[in-house]
Amino acid sequence: MKAKRTLTRTCFVPVFFLAFWCLAAAAVQEPETLLREASEHIAQSDTAQVNASMVMDFSDGQRDISATLTISIVFGQDSRAFMHLKTDHEELMIYSSEETRYLYFPDKNTYRELPVEPDRAQLLRSVVTGPLESAFGWISAFMHSTQFSFEEPPTFADAATGDDAAQYVLDMAFAQFDVRAFISEETPPLLRRFTLDFNDAALRNYTASPEGSLRVTADFTDWTFNATLPDDTFQFTPPSDATQETAPGRPQHSLEGKAAPEFTLPLLDGGSMTLEQHHGEDIVILDFWASWCGPCRRGLPIVVSVANRFKDDNVVLYAVNLRETPEQARAFLEQNDLDMTVAMDRNGTVAAQYGVNAIPRLILIGRDGLVKSVHAGMSPQLERQLADELGALIREAE
């Protein structure tokens, strides 16, 4: 009888702890589920507010550059938003209502009136260009519960210590960069910090040095949801002494008006192309892109559509893939159902000839072999601008 009681106790204790361990384990969500919960809480809120401090650290092996941007964001519904951005040298306030969007520059006491972006996600993505564009793109996707395109899905990082001990730490990989996100262990879970490190392929757009690095770190505070906001939160009333600016024209690129550099590139589907073969006959569009580039993914379908519209007027599009493999390029075309002629600039030689230091970069070359226009980044007016420029070139030749 005594032996029987001992056996019962011996079996009971491990079963109890096993059950406790299972309950504790069940309380910790899968990393992607946790990320999605934190994201959806923001997206489903009627209003959301947050302050952030963003630091960009860049090194090319010879010089180190650091820049800080402070950000305040207030989101309403649809396209309604207010953002305040400030660096050591510049300050910008953005007011977006249902009718219009204003940019106000307090240091100069000037403002611009612009069309409204389709939604607040696109507004956030359009705030900056250059290296910070990727960081703002990630924030935009997170705050609006957009489906992430992971190269490697989120995993929990090694156990955190110190200030990170009360947070979940998630690592995730994308085509262009790696992200580490710090999400609080509260309800709802809140994004407290993220670091974004550019990988080697993306870094080559900013430095050729193998010792280069580019990291963006953002810290978030004062999350507030579903607050009742003053009626004029998203309305801009210019100060009485403020000056309205006209939207600046596109700055002229150093290549514009000059002979387009000659080159030969292999085509994805076999064979090769030369720029010379189009002299005197065709208007050529060169659109430099890569599959990891978010603005490229948004812009390419527009460029393809416009080029097809003018195909009978001898407009030829070459989508110049930058530093990727044929397999990566084909996978992108299949995933996005795109039919276009792709030239492969595997070593970035042609991109260097055309001064391409960031993508997307669109270059329009006339029948006379001269560079007519250069467009950097993804403009909301891309379709209209490209169609207008092509139409003007075609009328010139008539």
KOLSE-991953 format. One line per 5 residues: number of its first residue (from 1); their letters; for each residue x, y, z of C-alpha. Coordinates in pm, 1 decimal, always signed. Layout:
BEGIN
NUM) A) X/Y/Z ~ ...
// end
This chain:
BEGIN
1) MKAKR) +0.0/+0.0/+0.0 ~ +282.2/+233.4/+82.5 ~ +449.3/+161.4/-247.6 ~ +125.8/+236.5/-425.2 ~ +95.8/+584.3/-270.2
6) TLTRT) +455.5/+664.8/-362.4 ~ +394.0/+558.4/-720.4 ~ +84.6/+777.1/-736.7 ~ +273.8/+1082.0/-615.7 ~ +563.0/+1013.5/-848.6
11) CFVPV) +333.0/+1000.3/-1151.2 ~ +117.9/+1295.0/-1048.6 ~ +397.1/+1552.8/-1016.2 ~ +533.9/+1523.3/-1374.5 ~ +182.7/+1522.3/-1519.9
16) FFLAF) +97.3/+1841.2/-1328.4 ~ +406.7/+2022.8/-1450.9 ~ +356.1/+1895.2/-1803.9 ~ +4.4/+2037.2/-1806.9 ~ +129.6/+2367.7/-1666.1
21) WCLAA) +402.3/+2382.8/-1930.9 ~ +148.2/+2317.8/-2206.8 ~ -77.7/+2598.6/-2082.7 ~ +216.9/+2838.5/-2065.0 ~ +333.1/+2740.2/-2412.3
26) AAVQE) -15.4/+2786.7/-2551.1 ~ -18.4/+3144.6/-2419.3 ~ +271.1/+3238.5/-2651.5 ~ +143.6/+3288.9/-3005.2 ~ +322.4/+3198.7/-3321.9
31) PETLL) +547.9/+3487.5/-3433.6 ~ +351.4/+3567.6/-3749.6 ~ +21.9/+3555.4/-3557.7 ~ +161.2/+3796.1/-3299.2 ~ +279.7/+4034.3/-3572.0
36) REASE) -58.8/+4016.0/-3742.0 ~ -247.7/+4083.5/-3415.8 ~ -40.3/+4394.5/-3345.6 ~ -90.5/+4510.2/-3703.4 ~ -464.8/+4444.9/-3720.9
41) HIAQS) -534.6/+4634.8/-3399.9 ~ -400.5/+4951.8/-3563.9 ~ -571.8/+4891.5/-3898.0 ~ -910.2/+4826.5/-3737.6 ~ -903.3/+5133.8/-3514.3
46) DTAQV) -1106.6/+5437.4/-3618.4 ~ -815.5/+5662.9/-3525.0 ~ -452.9/+5591.6/-3437.6 ~ -177.2/+5815.3/-3306.0 ~ +192.2/+5750.9/-3242.5
51) NASMV) +522.5/+5934.0/-3205.4 ~ +845.4/+5791.4/-3341.6 ~ +1215.0/+5865.0/-3360.3 ~ +1391.3/+5721.0/-3664.8 ~ +1769.8/+5702.3/-3702.1
56) MDFSD) +1949.6/+5612.0/-4023.8 ~ +2310.5/+5492.5/-3990.1 ~ +2508.4/+5455.8/-4312.4 ~ +2869.0/+5352.7/-4372.2 ~ +3058.0/+5296.0/-4696.2
61) GQRDI) +3372.8/+5174.5/-4524.1 ~ +3535.2/+5517.9/-4532.1 ~ +3276.9/+5749.6/-4382.3 ~ +2994.9/+5711.2/-4132.9 ~ +2674.5/+5914.5/-4164.0
66) SATLT) +2392.1/+5930.7/-3910.8 ~ +2065.2/+6123.0/-3943.0 ~ +1763.7/+6146.7/-3711.5 ~ +1400.9/+6208.6/-3804.0 ~ +1123.4/+6264.1/-3548.4
71) ISIVF) +771.5/+6177.9/-3657.5 ~ +421.9/+6234.9/-3519.7 ~ +137.5/+6054.7/-3694.7 ~ -238.8/+6093.7/-3653.7 ~ -454.3/+5871.5/-3873.4
76) GQDSR) -825.2/+5906.8/-3926.8 ~ -1027.3/+5701.6/-4171.2 ~ -970.8/+5668.4/-4546.0 ~ -718.6/+5930.6/-4660.7 ~ -744.9/+6153.6/-4353.4
81) AFMHL) -411.8/+6200.9/-4180.9 ~ -177.3/+6447.4/-4014.9 ~ +199.3/+6397.0/-4000.6 ~ +472.1/+6611.7/-3854.1 ~ +830.5/+6531.9/-3957.8
86) KTDHE) +1141.3/+6708.3/-3834.9 ~ +1516.7/+6674.3/-3880.5 ~ +1798.6/+6900.3/-3761.1 ~ +1762.1/+7102.1/-4080.2 ~ +1405.2/+7068.0/-4206.0
91) ELMIY) +1046.4/+7053.0/-4081.9 ~ +735.6/+6939.4/-4267.2 ~ +368.5/+6915.9/-4168.8 ~ +129.0/+6716.4/-4388.5 ~ -246.4/+6764.2/-4372.6
96) SSEET) -459.7/+6522.3/-4571.5 ~ -837.7/+6549.9/-4576.6 ~ -1094.8/+6390.0/-4804.0 ~ -1064.4/+6676.8/-5052.0 ~ -699.6/+6781.5/-5069.4
101) RYLYF) -350.8/+6746.2/-4925.6 ~ -128.3/+7027.7/-4801.7 ~ +244.1/+7033.7/-4729.2 ~ +341.9/+7310.5/-4487.8 ~ +706.4/+7409.0/-4428.9
106) PDKNT) +718.4/+7606.4/-4102.4 ~ +1082.7/+7713.2/-4142.1 ~ +1002.1/+7888.8/-4470.8 ~ +639.3/+7963.9/-4385.4 ~ +534.1/+7826.3/-4724.4
111) YRELP) +285.5/+7559.8/-4830.6 ~ +182.0/+7352.2/-5131.3 ~ -153.7/+7212.8/-5233.8 ~ -147.5/+6862.6/-5385.8 ~ -395.9/+6594.2/-5490.1
116) VEPDR) -508.9/+6351.4/-5223.0 ~ -341.1/+6010.3/-5216.6 ~ -581.7/+5714.8/-5263.2 ~ -552.7/+5615.8/-4896.0 ~ -343.5/+5681.8/-4588.1
121) AQLLR) -121.6/+5375.0/-4658.2 ~ -10.2/+5525.3/-4988.8 ~ +29.3/+5863.3/-4820.2 ~ +271.2/+5717.7/-4566.4 ~ +466.8/+5535.9/-4837.5
126) SVVTG) +500.3/+5857.7/-5039.1 ~ +642.1/+6076.0/-4760.2 ~ +1011.1/+6014.1/-4828.9 ~ +1238.5/+5873.5/-5096.7 ~ +1583.1/+5715.5/-5082.6
131) PLESA) +1688.3/+5471.5/-4808.8 ~ +1408.8/+5575.1/-4569.7 ~ +1148.4/+5479.4/-4831.1 ~ +1190.8/+5112.7/-4737.2 ~ +1141.9/+5189.2/-4368.0
136) FGWIS) +828.8/+5394.9/-4434.4 ~ +702.4/+5121.4/-4664.8 ~ +739.5/+4864.7/-4387.1 ~ +566.4/+5091.3/-4135.1 ~ +284.7/+5154.2/-4382.4
141) AFMHS) +232.6/+4781.4/-4438.3 ~ +239.2/+4715.1/-4063.7 ~ -2.5/+4993.7/-3969.8 ~ -252.3/+4892.4/-4238.2 ~ -235.1/+4514.9/-4196.8
146) TQFSF) -101.8/+4467.2/-4548.1 ~ +8.4/+4115.4/-4635.9 ~ +386.1/+4099.8/-4598.4 ~ +592.4/+3928.1/-4868.9 ~ +843.4/+3745.2/-4650.9
151) EEPPT) +1154.6/+3580.9/-4783.4 ~ +1167.3/+3406.3/-4445.4 ~ +866.3/+3421.2/-4209.3 ~ +902.5/+3571.3/-3860.4 ~ +1077.8/+3374.6/-3588.9
156) FADAA) +1137.4/+3456.1/-3225.9 ~ +1488.9/+3587.6/-3169.4 ~ +1713.5/+3459.4/-2893.6 ~ +1593.3/+3538.0/-2541.5 ~ +1598.7/+3912.5/-2477.8
161) TGDDA) +1767.4/+4070.1/-2178.4 ~ +1765.9/+4408.7/-2009.7 ~ +1519.8/+4655.5/-2158.6 ~ +1407.2/+4394.6/-2412.4 ~ +1309.7/+4133.4/-2152.7
166) AQYVL) +943.2/+4243.3/-2139.2 ~ +902.6/+4235.1/-2516.5 ~ +870.5/+3978.9/-2790.1 ~ +1158.1/+4005.9/-3035.8 ~ +1080.9/+3890.0/-3389.2
171) DMAFA) +1322.7/+3844.2/-3678.4 ~ +1198.8/+3838.2/-4038.1 ~ +1363.4/+3855.1/-4379.5 ~ +1248.1/+4035.0/-4692.7 ~ +1399.3/+4047.1/-5039.1
176) QFDVR) +1564.1/+4383.9/-4977.0 ~ +1627.1/+4390.3/-4602.7 ~ +1603.4/+4210.8/-4268.4 ~ +1380.1/+4340.8/-3990.0 ~ +1390.3/+4286.6/-3614.1
181) AFISE) +1065.7/+4399.6/-3448.1 ~ +1015.1/+4453.0/-3074.4 ~ +651.4/+4401.0/-2971.8 ~ +526.7/+4455.4/-2617.9 ~ +380.5/+4176.9/-2405.5
186) ETPPL) +61.2/+4370.1/-2336.6 ~ -292.3/+4358.8/-2470.8 ~ -309.8/+4467.3/-2742.2 ~ +54.1/+4401.8/-2838.2 ~ +222.8/+4721.9/-2955.9
191) LRRFT) +520.4/+4783.6/-3180.9 ~ +788.6/+4949.7/-2969.9 ~ +1089.7/+4936.9/-3201.6 ~ +1216.3/+4795.3/-3523.8 ~ +1554.9/+4778.9/-3692.2
196) LDFND) +1583.9/+4742.8/-4068.1 ~ +1915.4/+4627.4/-4217.5 ~ +1965.6/+4645.2/-4594.1 ~ +2105.3/+4327.0/-4744.3 ~ +2397.8/+4321.1/-4986.4
201) AALRN) +2185.7/+4333.3/-5303.8 ~ +1992.3/+4643.2/-5192.3 ~ +2299.2/+4806.5/-5038.6 ~ +2471.3/+4812.7/-5378.2 ~ +2231.0/+5091.6/-5477.5
206) YTASP) +2403.4/+5317.8/-5224.0 ~ +2764.8/+5199.1/-5208.0 ~ +2993.4/+4964.6/-5398.3 ~ +3204.1/+4897.4/-5088.7 ~ +3181.4/+4541.7/-4949.9
211) EGSLR) +3228.7/+4698.9/-4607.1 ~ +2919.7/+4917.9/-4639.1 ~ +2615.4/+4897.8/-4413.6 ~ +2281.3/+5074.0/-4386.4 ~ +2051.1/+5041.8/-4087.0
216) VTADF) +1730.7/+5224.9/-3994.2 ~ +1613.4/+5210.6/-3632.1 ~ +1273.2/+5342.5/-3523.7 ~ +1140.0/+5374.6/-3168.3 ~ +765.6/+5420.7/-3111.9
221) TDWTF) +594.1/+5583.2/-2811.6 ~ +252.6/+5715.3/-2707.4 ~ +31.3/+5480.6/-2907.3 ~ -331.1/+5600.4/-2877.5 ~ -635.5/+5443.1/-3041.3
226) NATLP) -994.8/+5549.4/-3107.6 ~ -954.1/+5890.9/-2950.1 ~ -1207.2/+6160.4/-3032.4 ~ -1017.6/+6410.5/-3245.2 ~ -1094.9/+6781.9/-3296.1
231) DDTFQ) -1286.2/+6848.3/-3616.3 ~ -999.0/+7046.8/-3766.2 ~ -727.1/+6783.2/-3705.3 ~ -684.0/+6713.2/-4075.9 ~ -768.1/+7060.8/-4205.3
236) FTPPS) -496.6/+7310.1/-4295.9 ~ -550.0/+7681.7/-4256.7 ~ -251.4/+7875.3/-4391.1 ~ -104.3/+8140.3/-4162.6 ~ -199.5/+8486.4/-4284.2
241) DATQE) +159.7/+8566.0/-4385.7 ~ +233.5/+8225.8/-4544.5 ~ +323.9/+8201.2/-4913.7 ~ +176.7/+7935.6/-5140.6 ~ +432.1/+7756.7/-5356.7
246) TAPGR) +357.2/+7603.2/-5689.6 ~ +441.2/+7234.4/-5690.8 ~ +804.6/+7220.5/-5802.4 ~ +871.6/+7094.7/-6149.0 ~ +1078.0/+6784.6/-6194.2
251) PQHSL) +1446.6/+6884.4/-6163.9 ~ +1645.1/+6836.1/-6482.7 ~ +1876.6/+6536.4/-6476.8 ~ +2235.1/+6582.4/-6597.7 ~ +2173.4/+6329.2/-6878.0
256) EGKAA) +1874.2/+6509.5/-7025.2 ~ +1945.0/+6658.5/-7366.4 ~ +2262.0/+6449.5/-7407.9 ~ +2328.8/+6141.7/-7618.5 ~ +2214.8/+5827.9/-7439.8
261) PEFTL) +2514.3/+5604.1/-7354.1 ~ +2539.8/+5308.8/-7592.6 ~ +2516.5/+4957.0/-7454.2 ~ +2434.2/+4595.6/-7532.9 ~ +2248.0/+4368.3/-7289.7
266) PLLDG) +2126.8/+4007.7/-7298.3 ~ +1749.5/+3955.2/-7295.9 ~ +1575.9/+3732.2/-7044.4 ~ +1407.3/+3530.7/-7320.9 ~ +1724.9/+3489.7/-7523.9
271) GSMTL) +1922.1/+3700.9/-7766.2 ~ +2037.0/+4052.8/-7693.9 ~ +1950.8/+4415.9/-7762.2 ~ +2152.1/+4724.9/-7843.5 ~ +2042.5/+5082.8/-7809.9
276) EQHHG) +2190.8/+5157.0/-8151.8 ~ +1937.1/+4932.3/-8326.7 ~ +1659.3/+5179.0/-8234.5 ~ +1827.2/+5498.8/-8359.1 ~ +1610.4/+5691.2/-8601.8
281) EDIVI) +1321.5/+5448.4/-8561.2 ~ +1193.7/+5408.1/-8204.6 ~ +1131.5/+5593.3/-7882.5 ~ +1290.5/+5380.4/-7611.0 ~ +1185.7/+5351.1/-7247.5
286) LDFWA) +1443.7/+5206.0/-7007.1 ~ +1293.8/+5116.1/-6669.9 ~ +1554.2/+4996.2/-6418.1 ~ +1402.6/+4763.3/-6157.0 ~ +1450.2/+4465.6/-5924.7
291) SWCGP) +1200.9/+4220.1/-5778.5 ~ +1272.3/+4327.8/-5418.6 ~ +1188.6/+4695.2/-5491.4 ~ +839.0/+4789.0/-5369.5 ~ +802.9/+5105.4/-5581.8
296) CRRGL) +918.9/+4903.8/-5885.3 ~ +642.3/+4649.7/-5825.7 ~ +385.6/+4929.6/-5815.6 ~ +524.2/+5119.6/-6110.9 ~ +604.4/+4848.7/-6364.7
301) PIVVS) +241.7/+4756.3/-6446.0 ~ +173.0/+5125.4/-6512.8 ~ +476.8/+5163.1/-6739.4 ~ +388.1/+4844.0/-6929.5 ~ +29.7/+4964.3/-6978.3
306) VANRF) +136.9/+5306.1/-7110.1 ~ +404.9/+5157.5/-7337.6 ~ +151.7/+4914.5/-7487.2 ~ -84.3/+5204.6/-7553.0 ~ +181.6/+5368.8/-7773.3
311) KDDNV) +325.9/+5050.5/-7923.2 ~ +193.3/+5130.5/-8272.8 ~ +380.4/+5462.1/-8257.2 ~ +714.7/+5280.3/-8232.9 ~ +752.1/+5304.9/-7856.3
316) VLYAV) +969.9/+5024.0/-7718.3 ~ +1003.4/+4933.5/-7350.4 ~ +1299.1/+4752.1/-7196.5 ~ +1254.2/+4664.8/-6829.7 ~ +1620.0/+4653.3/-6722.6
321) NLRET) +1657.4/+4410.8/-6433.5 ~ +1936.5/+4515.4/-6202.4 ~ +2174.6/+4257.9/-6051.6 ~ +1933.2/+3963.6/-6024.0 ~ +1929.5/+3614.1/-6170.4
326) PEQAR) +1709.2/+3509.0/-6461.7 ~ +1520.7/+3282.3/-6221.8 ~ +1436.4/+3572.2/-5992.6 ~ +1320.9/+3786.4/-6284.8 ~ +1102.4/+3508.7/-6432.4
331) AFLEQ) +944.8/+3435.2/-6093.9 ~ +854.6/+3802.7/-6059.1 ~ +693.7/+3815.5/-6403.2 ~ +488.4/+3504.7/-6330.2 ~ +376.0/+3620.9/-5986.1
336) NDLDM) +265.6/+3958.7/-6121.6 ~ +132.4/+3836.4/-6458.1 ~ +350.9/+4084.2/-6648.5 ~ +437.8/+4052.6/-7017.0 ~ +736.1/+4274.4/-7096.3
341) TVAMD) +1078.8/+4259.1/-7256.6 ~ +1340.7/+4223.2/-6984.2 ~ +1707.6/+4311.3/-7034.1 ~ +1947.5/+4171.6/-6774.7 ~ +2205.2/+4411.6/-6626.4
346) RNGTV) +2364.2/+4147.6/-6403.6 ~ +2668.7/+4354.0/-6301.1 ~ +2505.2/+4696.8/-6293.3 ~ +2729.9/+4820.9/-6576.3 ~ +2453.6/+4992.4/-6774.3
351) AAQYG) +2297.9/+5131.8/-6455.8 ~ +2633.7/+5293.7/-6379.0 ~ +2649.6/+5443.4/-6731.2 ~ +2312.2/+5607.4/-6670.4 ~ +2390.1/+5720.5/-6314.5
356) VNAIP) +2130.6/+5492.4/-6159.0 ~ +2198.1/+5499.9/-5783.8 ~ +1844.6/+5407.6/-5674.9 ~ +1547.5/+5236.3/-5833.3 ~ +1301.7/+5257.3/-5991.9
361) RLILI) +1463.7/+5481.5/-6250.9 ~ +1285.7/+5547.2/-6580.6 ~ +1472.3/+5696.6/-6877.3 ~ +1302.6/+5812.1/-7195.2 ~ +1518.2/+5820.9/-7510.5
366) GRDGL) +1401.2/+5987.3/-7832.6 ~ +1438.6/+5864.0/-8188.4 ~ +1738.1/+6098.0/-8220.7 ~ +1920.9/+5903.4/-7949.6 ~ +1902.5/+6185.9/-7695.5
371) VKSVH) +1782.3/+6142.5/-7337.1 ~ +1450.3/+6326.3/-7313.8 ~ +1361.0/+6272.9/-6947.2 ~ +1471.3/+6087.9/-6633.8 ~ +1225.8/+5992.1/-6360.0
376) AGMSP) +1341.7/+5874.6/-6016.7 ~ +1112.7/+5686.1/-5779.3 ~ +743.2/+5609.3/-5811.5 ~ +526.1/+5917.0/-5866.6 ~ +147.7/+5905.5/-5815.4
381) QLERQ) +128.7/+6094.7/-6146.7 ~ +351.5/+5844.9/-6332.3 ~ +86.0/+5730.3/-6580.9 ~ -15.1/+6082.4/-6682.2 ~ +343.7/+6212.5/-6693.5
386) LADEL) +472.5/+5927.3/-6909.6 ~ +173.6/+5939.2/-7144.4 ~ +209.6/+6317.2/-7184.7 ~ +582.5/+6293.2/-7258.1 ~ +537.4/+6011.4/-7511.0
391) GALIR) +255.0/+6198.6/-7681.3 ~ +472.8/+6510.1/-7712.7 ~ +763.3/+6311.5/-7862.1 ~ +535.1/+6143.8/-8113.6 ~ +382.3/+6475.9/-8222.5
396) EAE) +733.6/+6620.3/-8259.3 ~ +819.2/+6357.2/-8517.9 ~ +504.0/+6407.4/-8726.5
// end
